[in-house]
Amino acid sequence: MGEATPCTCTTTFENVSDPTHLGEGDSDPGNIVARNNFTVGSGPILTAGTGKITG
């Protein structure tokens, strides 16, 4: 499993029914922390985790 890379960018999701997915199929549960994102005609941004960077 790879390490997460923090991103301090702003993302706009436009006309995307499912912008994010967590733990589907055989994948690990995963963590997504969403900050400063915008959705336009899109579904919700699924999140999990605290956003605390460790290690």
N, C-alpha and C positions, 0 to 999 in steps of 0.2 A: 504494500500500500504506500502511495506517495505522500509526501508532506504537503500541507496546505500552504499556499503563498498568500500573505495578506495583500489585499488590494484596497487602495484608498481612492479608487476611481468612482465616478458617477456613471451609472448605466441607465439607459432608457430602453424599456421593452415596449415595442409598438406592435399591436395586433398579433400577440403571441398568446395562444390559449393557455399554455403551461410553461411559464418562463423558467421554472426550476423544478427539479425532481430530487427526492431523497430516498435512499435505501430501497430501490426497486429490484426485483428479481433476486439474484445471488449477490448483489453488491452489499457492502457494509452500510450501516445506517447513515453515515455521513453527517457533516455539519455545514451549514450555510448561515452566515450572519449578513443580513442585508442592511446597508446604510446608504442614504443619499441616492436611492434609486427611484425612477419614475416609471409608471405604467400608463400606457395610453391604449385603451381598447384591449387590455390584456387581463389574464387571470391573475390570481394572487401569487406572490413570491413566497414559497414555502421556506421556512427557516428552522434551524435547530442549532443549538450550541450557544456559547456565551460571548464569543468574540475575543476572549482572553488568549493572548499568544503565549505559549509556554515553550520551554526548551531552549 
